[in-house]
Amino acid sequence: MKLNFMASFLPKDTKRIRPCCYNRVAAFLRGLLFLFFSVDTIASYAQNEKIVGSVYDPVREIGVDDAEIQILNTDSVVVVSGSSSIQRVWDENGVHEFKKEPAVFSISGVPEGEYILKIVGKEYQTLFQPITVKYVGRDKICDVGEFWLDRDNVQLPVAVVHGTRLLVVNKGDTLVYNVSALQTMDGDMLGELVKKLPDTEIRDGKIYVRGKFVEKLLIGGKDFFNGDIAQALRGLPAYTVNKIKIYDRAGDATELTGKDMGDQQYVMDVFLKKQYNGRWNGMLDAKAGTHKRFDLLGRILRFDDRQAVVLIGESNNLDEVTEGSDPKWTGRYFSNSGNNFIQSLYSGYKFEPNRDLSLGIVGFVRRYHNYGYTYSASEAFLDGSNLFGRSDNNVSSARTNLSLNMNMRYRPFKRLLLNAQYNLDYLRQHAKSFSRELNTLDNPDFYYAKSPLDSVFAISPANSALWGWIQSRIRQEDFALSNRIKHIAAFSAKQAIGSNLLNVDLNIQLSRMQQERFNLYDLDRLNDLSEHRHQFYDDASHDANVSATADYTFVYVDKESAYGRITPYYLYSYTYSHTDNPLYRLDWIEDRESYPLSWLPSETQVLMSCLDVSNSFDSKQHSHKHEVGLRFMQDIRFMGSKWVRLNVSIPVEHRNAHMNYVRGGSQFDVKRTALFFNPNVTLRFSLDSNDREARKRNVQIAYIMRNSFPDLLYLIGITDASNPLNILTGNPNLRNTTHHQLRLTAKLLSDKVTWNVYGSFNGIRDAIAFQQVYTRSTGVLHRTPVNINGNWNADINSSLYLPVTNSQTIQFHKSIGCSYQRSVDLNDWDTTAQISTEKNDVKTFTPRITIGIGCRPSSKFYIDFSATGIWQHISGSSPGFTTQNVYTTHYSVSASATLPWDVKLKTEFDLSSRYGYSDRSMNKTICMWNMNIEKELNSSITFSLKAYDILQQYRGITSEINAQGRTETYRESLPSHYLFGLIWRFNKKHK
């Protein structure tokens, strides 16, 4: 039957073949049919595996249509080929956006492995790029990213151009960073990626690109992190990022009026890779290591065109926190403050379907535990004889912070925008500490080779030899518990009227704090004047602030040669603050050695009997502020094509403050009323033709004047002696303070060079400072606020970024600057039992320079080197002042590389040195070497090894020197350790 079936497919002449031959032919055909169907099945399965990418023109930022795409094996043999095609993009109104058209390609039938991607475009240089094909996700997609072709301006015979993808491309007013040209670790967050971008830095959780502050961080054009840039830097994994754009985006006022209202925002727009857009993705990073160190970090994310969901949880004892500032190693802030344990849960949801509507809610709970030890050595510069101090502190504290933020942005009509926000914040803290402090007339290190504190506190107070050179010694034990809750509500409305804009803002803040603090205070000092106290503070405060602003902006001229607008405004603010600070002396009613630190009497009458009336106080302060003013902006064309911009702010402020203060059975009423004029004038020159916004080259001069009240508490003519060694006396004759600032900035931006210059001069008239007088016979410091003149400082800085090669494989950066500060020295000895009025000036001159170079020969290797030198020269007019010359050098090397077997390595090496201190113990050199290694085990699991302080040299020592003295502080630091862990990533398509 099988033969008859096969015979039907054969020619009639074949049936005359002999049976044996016929059987062989039939078997051959059956095998051929089986092979055909098998190959077809495999081919159809392979069609589901796709290599996708896109091709762009780097100048016009549009796709390159009909570019030939070839996949070559390592022997340069063509495996498969295809072509790119334009993908049409339409905006939300159905309008064709030509400039955003990408040219995409999709190629199937390529097994996983190492290949060479060849792209040939007409009038473009041929690009060769090594790629690794690895299919991920249910759809089996390998996204090789974007490729930017260089224009083929010169035709050379028999020439092969090996193209490399540019890291950064200037496209008019937009910078585009192609971050796939950078190597990142699987554990890196967005913050680590941003720090590697040329001419970009992160300071205090804020991003600066080419010296300009980035106001917003967007994900695909949407503010999905609710304005929290620091959270975006530490919450978004670097491996999900495809490219980053930097540009000026029109603000709300410009959108509503259709006119340039000067509210452009400098934004960083992060675009995700295709496989992470519209899908649930996340990671779990678990590490454990030596010295009982551990780190557990998990993230779940989902971003699409309309909404975002972010959930981040972590727990570690690596002395790292997730609030504030510069991401140091894995995208979190390294605090260097002891043994910190943290547990944190952050969640956020943002719904933003378009620019007319957005709803966001963010909540987090964080808990910190800190166990730390601090030792400090200080020296105050005084005429004839300096004052030396030594102190240490052991602390155990816990802090719990809960926060909820809700915000809404809604544009019900084309020309009306409403914004509303509410924030609830709760903070609970408790801490225990034990501290000791020693003040001497001679350097205690000359007397004791080991710890001076241990040696001095081991001596009985009755030892008369002890007081020959010691002023005082203090031992304290503290316990504190506090709760604070804060409510913040804000509302704003913007209404466009023609080409003009009406704006109204309302803000309300309410906060309440309750704190209980117990203190055991033991003071031994010269002449046997001792103090032994058991104190209880029951503090409470209530604060409220209401402010409202209304302004109206109208454009009074809008011509080709000139543009100008005026904004009159009115602001009202009311502030209320109530502070209740009773102090109870528990040592007046009990044997201080018989009860624990946090002991309280069981009866209220007993507690009230030990109220220290003279050092307890209650204050209520009311403050009203009325401000009317005019903001003026004028653009004028000059010299045919250049532009000059004048910005003037003319505010007139009336401020009225009143404090009712009760202390020691006496009541004080303090009032201060003033009329302030705080002008602000800025003049900016554009150095390029037809560049009204001066985005590339400009020079700017600004003058700012600001007036302020002194703290009303300083105006009360009383003496606060609650601390027997630090006595504060008020000064009712304090005058208001005036600040003057003059700034000069210059900026030069081109496709290759970035050069910024900044200079400033700051002068203060009637500055508030504390005149400090030390009484040698008692060891007491008397402090009095006074007005001083003659304080000023000047600062100038210049920074330069320059790619050395056209391919940007080598970048050079340099910054140089210096500062000069003149301050009045108000430290003195009291030799006549009266406060000295003599003032001496102290001059501080600080030049500094930083030079660095970064090299990126390929996407698999990057190295950056920088060197910094700082010289601090301090001189004073006081006869006994010793001129100080301190030198600090810092060398830093960071590198990342892909080693054989696809092992990723990242390492940092820092060498810091200090010279010039007369106290040789402060002249130190510290080496800090960290390393991180990762090996991808499969498409979703990565092994990691993290090494911290490999050379075991970091000791948590910091030093500071200024006009008044110098201080060196040792903080218990994180020990050298190694962490081993696994990183699991997932990426699930939403059904």
Secondary structure, DSSP 8 states (H G I E B T S, - for coil): -HHHHHHTTS-GGGGGS-HHHHHHHHHHHHHHHHHHHHHHHHHHHHTT-EEEEEEEETTTTEE-TT-EEEEE-TTS-EEEEEE-EE---B-TTS-B-GGG--EEEEEE---SEEEEEEEE-TTB--EEEEEEE--BTTTTEEEEEEEE--B--S--TT--------SEEEETTEEEE-GGGS---TT-BHHHHHHTSTTEEEETTEEEETTEE--EEEETTB-TTTT-HHHHHHHSBGGGEEEEEEEEE--HHHHHHSS--S--EEEEEEEE-GGGBSEEEEEEEEEEEGGG-EEEEEEEEEE-SSEEEEEEEEEE-SSEESSSS---SSSSEE--SSEEEEEEEEEEEEEEEETTEEEEEEEEEEEEEEEEEEEEEEEE--SSS-EEEEEEEEEEEEEEEEEEEEEEEEEEETTEEEEEEEEEEEEEEEEEEEEEEEEESS-GGGT-SS-HHHHHHTS-TT-GGGGGTEEEEEEEEEEEEEEEEEEEEEEEEEEEETTEEEEEEEEEEEEEEEEEEEEEEEEEEGGG--EEEEEEEEEEEEEEEEEEEEEEEEEEEE-SSEEEEEEEEEEEEEEEEEEEE-EEEGGGTS-TTSS-TT---SSHHHHHHTB-GGG-EEEEEEEEEEEEEEEEEEEEEETTTEEEEEEEEEEEEEEEEEEEEEETTEEEEEEEEEEEE--EEEEEEE-STT-TT--SEEEEEEEEEEEE---GGGGS--EE-SSTTEEEE--TT---EEEEEEEEEEEEE-SS-EEEEEEEEEEEESEEEEEEEEETTTTEEEEEEEEE--EEEEEEEEEEEEESSTT-SEEEEEEEEEEEEEEEE-EEEESSSS-----EEEEEEEEEEEEEEEEEEETTEEEEEEEEEEEEEEEESSTT---EEEEEEEEEEEEEEEEGGGEEEEEEEEEEEEE--SSGGG--EEEEEEEEEEEE-SSSEEEEEEEE-TT-----EEEEE-SSEEEEEEE-----EEEEEEEEEEEEE--
